[in-house]
Amino acid sequence: MKGQVVTVLGQITIDNNAIAQYAGTAALDCFGIVGMAAVSMKDGFVKLLKKESLTRGVNVTVNDNKISIDFHVIVSYGVSIKTVTGNLINSVKYKLETYTGFEVERINIYVEGVRVID
């Protein structure tokens, strides 16, 4: 289901892919996040996604204008996963609520891998 806002002048509909793209971009701005991950169901391998494919690592669900998001991420080696994911949750929640006007109900983060950054 897509999020909808009714105004005096008409109706605004926000597609889940637009929310996923915005959330993925906001996630990449967080310290310690290397990128989004795609897990191959066939062989279980994790692949780092390019910036053009951010939405494959982000799953968005909107029900009654409440957003639930699943992130599949790869983090930098040597950082505190708890701190990085806490920062990711706070940052994305604030940015999405400002961007869409919808409440962020749930953010699930799946750390799919760790990568050394040069």
ZIURHU-V222741 format. One record per helix or strand. SS is the DSSP state (2 for helix, 1 for strand). FROM is the first residue (numbers start at 1). LEN is the number of residues. If there is no record, write none. Layout:
BEGIN
((SS & FROM & LEN) (SS & FROM & LEN))
END
This chain:
BEGIN
((1 & 3 & 4) (1 & 11 & 4) (2 & 16 & 13) (1 & 33 & 7) (1 & 46 & 3) (2 & 51 & 7) (1 & 58 & 6) (1 & 66 & 11) (2 & 81 & 20) (1 & 103 & 13))
END
